[in-house]
Amino acid sequence: MNQHQQNPTLIFNETLEDIAEQTFGELAFMLTMPQDEGDPACQPVWGYGASVDFTGPFDGKLFVSITAEMMEPLAANMLGLEPGEEPPEGVKVEDALKELLNVICGNLLPVIADDKVIFNIASPEILADPNPPGTIPKNLCVGESLLPLDSGVACIKLFVDEAVDLSQLQQGCANDD
Amino acid sequence: MPLNILVVDDSSVTRAMIIKTLKIIGLPLGEIYQAANGLEGIEALEENWVDIALVDVNMPIMNGEEMLRQLRETPEGKNLPVIMVSTEGSQTRIESLQEQGAKFVHKPFAPEAIRQAIVEITGISYEPTSTESDTDF
């Protein structure tokens, strides 16, 4: 039984995974790796978490959690740093995770909604608790993806306002396929 | 002639990526100014001569759309070449930005996309001084 069958609201797992995988690859040169179910990566210990809020035809939040060892290569790859090279002065490495989340969110919304509508994406924030949230009050989780990457593991979760009409969202996504 | 560039983005990593890209594509660079939101961007333009501005859309305090709108109302900013570098996916908003004379580069971007936007919006031609890569940022 897959996650979608377990939870009927998880309608964007595949879309989320595709866009997250593409963004990790293009922005940070991190590629997904096949994993066995017994692999320790299937029970990751999260080191950093970030979230971003968006408002528009519907409101929601996107979360990303990564294992601790991913942060340094994430920033180094995004900045094109040579081994041993320090980030430029004034650059915060945590901004790499925030920017990655921002790009995933920006590329996800036109796919799950419509590329004519306008969303406003807030500034991503680093969270004190790096663990992916289980539930959020007044929100539904409509997509989650666990990505085993060559530099660690990432988890991405999409929540939308519970008042949203999921059938309309599904229709919008189908039209984009 | 070296070009003075203003990079406006609330992410320090993105500003660094854009600046690195400008160096990779071999653009003749003068001063590079940075701002973390549209308001800081306008202040930087009031204080410095800038040839090209690269501006994000979604930013706190003042977003790039509002910055562009205010800029176009000033004599100095009316014709300033502006390239919006953003994850923005709304065609409605992108068309609105383009109607105000801005070029649009979607994130993640390849250095060639930035180079092409600069060449198109400024009309300059230059010989790249370093090797361009196919790297996406």
Interface residues (C-beta under 8 A of the other chain):
Chain A: T23 E26 L27 A75 M78 L79 G80 P87 P88 G90 V91 K92 V93 D95 A96 K98 E99 N102 V103 C105 G106 N107 L109 P110 V111 D115 K116 V117 I118 F119 N120 I121 A122 S123
Chain B: D10 S11 S12 V13 T14 R15 A16 M17 I19 K20 N58 M59 P60 N63 S86 T87 E88 G89 S90 Q91 T92 R93 K107 P108 T135 D136 F137
